[in-house]
Amino acid sequence: MKPAAFKKWRKSLGLSQKDAAHMLGLKRRVVQYYEKGERDGKKVEIPLSIRLACYALSDGVTDFDGEQSKPDKQGSGESGNQGEGASAPADSGE
């Protein structure tokens, strides 16, 4: 993921740098480094874990409890840890 793509991702979700940092478990300054692509003149690469987290957040996943859903056994196919169902409990404490 290039710096411009990272910034585009954040803006597409309507997140401030502070909010994106919070959702990714980062400091705001790190988000700024990722968007700039450098820190103190040295190239900064966005780690795979952050790229995957960006993808998950884009897809509505806000938490993962380690359990994978089994659509054929659940009936509805919802695992309770992704999509809109997960964002309500995660947001209720803020």
MARZAKE-51813 format. One record per residue (C-alpha): residue number from 0; z, x, y. Coordinates in nm, 2 decimals, always signed. Each point is the difference from the previous one (the first is absolute). Layout:
# MARZAKE-51813
<ronu mike="NUM" zz="Z" xx="X" yy="Y"/>
...
# end
This chain:
# MARZAKE-51813
<ronu mike="0" zz="+0.00" xx="+0.00" yy="+0.00"/>
<ronu mike="1" zz="-0.10" xx="+0.14" yy="+0.33"/>
<ronu mike="2" zz="+0.21" xx="-0.03" yy="+0.32"/>
<ronu mike="3" zz="-0.23" xx="-0.26" yy="+0.15"/>
<ronu mike="4" zz="+0.01" xx="-0.21" yy="-0.32"/>
<ronu mike="5" zz="+0.38" xx="+0.02" yy="+0.00"/>
<ronu mike="6" zz="+0.02" xx="-0.13" yy="+0.36"/>
<ronu mike="7" zz="-0.26" xx="-0.27" yy="-0.08"/>
<ronu mike="8" zz="+0.22" xx="-0.11" yy="-0.29"/>
<ronu mike="9" zz="+0.31" xx="-0.02" yy="+0.21"/>
<ronu mike="10" zz="-0.18" xx="-0.20" yy="+0.28"/>
<ronu mike="11" zz="-0.16" xx="-0.23" yy="-0.26"/>
<ronu mike="12" zz="+0.34" xx="-0.11" yy="-0.11"/>
<ronu mike="13" zz="+0.11" xx="-0.04" yy="+0.37"/>
<ronu mike="14" zz="+0.27" xx="+0.27" yy="-0.04"/>
<ronu mike="15" zz="+0.15" xx="+0.22" yy="+0.26"/>
<ronu mike="16" zz="+0.05" xx="+0.36" yy="-0.09"/>
<ronu mike="17" zz="+0.37" xx="-0.07" yy="-0.03"/>
<ronu mike="18" zz="-0.06" xx="-0.30" yy="-0.23"/>
<ronu mike="19" zz="-0.24" xx="+0.20" yy="-0.22"/>
<ronu mike="20" zz="+0.24" xx="+0.28" yy="-0.03"/>
<ronu mike="21" zz="+0.28" xx="-0.24" yy="-0.10"/>
<ronu mike="22" zz="-0.22" xx="-0.17" yy="-0.27"/>
<ronu mike="23" zz="-0.12" xx="+0.34" yy="-0.14"/>
<ronu mike="24" zz="+0.35" xx="+0.16" yy="+0.01"/>
<ronu mike="25" zz="-0.10" xx="+0.26" yy="+0.26"/>
<ronu mike="26" zz="+0.10" xx="+0.11" yy="+0.35"/>
<ronu mike="27" zz="-0.22" xx="-0.13" yy="+0.28"/>
<ronu mike="28" zz="-0.09" xx="+0.36" yy="+0.09"/>
<ronu mike="29" zz="-0.15" xx="+0.05" yy="-0.35"/>
<ronu mike="30" zz="-0.22" xx="-0.31" yy="+0.05"/>
<ronu mike="31" zz="-0.11" xx="+0.16" yy="+0.33"/>
<ronu mike="32" zz="-0.09" xx="+0.33" yy="-0.19"/>
<ronu mike="33" zz="-0.20" xx="-0.20" yy="-0.26"/>
<ronu mike="34" zz="-0.19" xx="-0.18" yy="+0.27"/>
<ronu mike="35" zz="-0.07" xx="+0.32" yy="+0.19"/>
<ronu mike="36" zz="-0.08" xx="+0.20" yy="-0.32"/>
<ronu mike="37" zz="+0.20" xx="+0.30" yy="+0.11"/>
<ronu mike="38" zz="+0.34" xx="+0.13" yy="+0.08"/>
<ronu mike="39" zz="+0.05" xx="+0.30" yy="+0.23"/>
<ronu mike="40" zz="-0.37" xx="+0.09" yy="-0.04"/>
<ronu mike="41" zz="+0.01" xx="-0.01" yy="-0.38"/>
<ronu mike="42" zz="-0.18" xx="-0.26" yy="-0.21"/>
<ronu mike="43" zz="+0.21" xx="-0.28" yy="-0.14"/>
<ronu mike="44" zz="-0.11" xx="-0.17" yy="-0.32"/>
<ronu mike="45" zz="+0.11" xx="-0.35" yy="-0.08"/>
<ronu mike="46" zz="+0.17" xx="+0.01" yy="-0.34"/>
<ronu mike="47" zz="-0.12" xx="-0.21" yy="-0.30"/>
<ronu mike="48" zz="+0.33" xx="-0.19" yy="+0.00"/>
<ronu mike="49" zz="-0.05" xx="-0.11" yy="+0.36"/>
<ronu mike="50" zz="-0.37" xx="-0.09" yy="-0.06"/>
<ronu mike="51" zz="+0.11" xx="-0.21" yy="-0.30"/>
<ronu mike="52" zz="+0.27" xx="-0.16" yy="+0.20"/>
<ronu mike="53" zz="-0.25" xx="-0.09" yy="+0.27"/>
<ronu mike="54" zz="-0.22" xx="-0.16" yy="-0.26"/>
<ronu mike="55" zz="+0.29" xx="-0.20" yy="-0.14"/>
<ronu mike="56" zz="+0.11" xx="-0.12" yy="+0.34"/>
<ronu mike="57" zz="-0.35" xx="-0.10" yy="+0.08"/>
<ronu mike="58" zz="+0.00" xx="-0.21" yy="-0.32"/>
<ronu mike="59" zz="+0.33" xx="-0.17" yy="+0.10"/>
<ronu mike="60" zz="+0.23" xx="+0.20" yy="-0.23"/>
<ronu mike="61" zz="+0.33" xx="+0.07" yy="+0.18"/>
<ronu mike="62" zz="+0.21" xx="+0.10" yy="-0.30"/>
<ronu mike="63" zz="-0.03" xx="+0.09" yy="-0.36"/>
<ronu mike="64" zz="+0.29" xx="-0.03" yy="-0.25"/>
<ronu mike="65" zz="-0.16" xx="+0.20" yy="-0.28"/>
<ronu mike="66" zz="-0.10" xx="-0.31" yy="-0.20"/>
<ronu mike="67" zz="-0.36" xx="-0.09" yy="-0.05"/>
<ronu mike="68" zz="-0.09" xx="-0.36" yy="-0.02"/>
<ronu mike="69" zz="-0.16" xx="-0.15" yy="-0.31"/>
<ronu mike="70" zz="-0.22" xx="-0.28" yy="+0.13"/>
<ronu mike="71" zz="-0.05" xx="-0.15" yy="-0.34"/>
<ronu mike="72" zz="+0.38" xx="-0.04" yy="-0.05"/>
<ronu mike="73" zz="+0.09" xx="-0.08" yy="+0.36"/>
<ronu mike="74" zz="-0.25" xx="-0.29" yy="+0.02"/>
<ronu mike="75" zz="-0.06" xx="+0.04" yy="+0.38"/>
<ronu mike="76" zz="-0.08" xx="+0.37" yy="-0.02"/>
<ronu mike="77" zz="+0.24" xx="+0.07" yy="+0.29"/>
<ronu mike="78" zz="+0.25" xx="+0.28" yy="-0.06"/>
<ronu mike="79" zz="+0.23" xx="-0.08" yy="+0.29"/>
<ronu mike="80" zz="-0.04" xx="+0.35" yy="+0.13"/>
<ronu mike="81" zz="-0.33" xx="-0.01" yy="+0.18"/>
<ronu mike="82" zz="-0.20" xx="-0.21" yy="+0.24"/>
<ronu mike="83" zz="+0.16" xx="-0.26" yy="+0.23"/>
<ronu mike="84" zz="+0.28" xx="-0.07" yy="-0.25"/>
<ronu mike="85" zz="+0.15" xx="+0.35" yy="+0.04"/>
<ronu mike="86" zz="-0.02" xx="+0.01" yy="+0.38"/>
<ronu mike="87" zz="+0.23" xx="-0.29" yy="+0.06"/>
<ronu mike="88" zz="+0.31" xx="+0.16" yy="-0.16"/>
<ronu mike="89" zz="-0.08" xx="+0.34" yy="+0.14"/>
<ronu mike="90" zz="-0.03" xx="-0.13" yy="+0.35"/>
<ronu mike="91" zz="+0.30" xx="-0.23" yy="-0.01"/>
<ronu mike="92" zz="+0.25" xx="+0.28" yy="+0.06"/>
<ronu mike="93" zz="-0.15" xx="+0.12" yy="+0.32"/>
# end
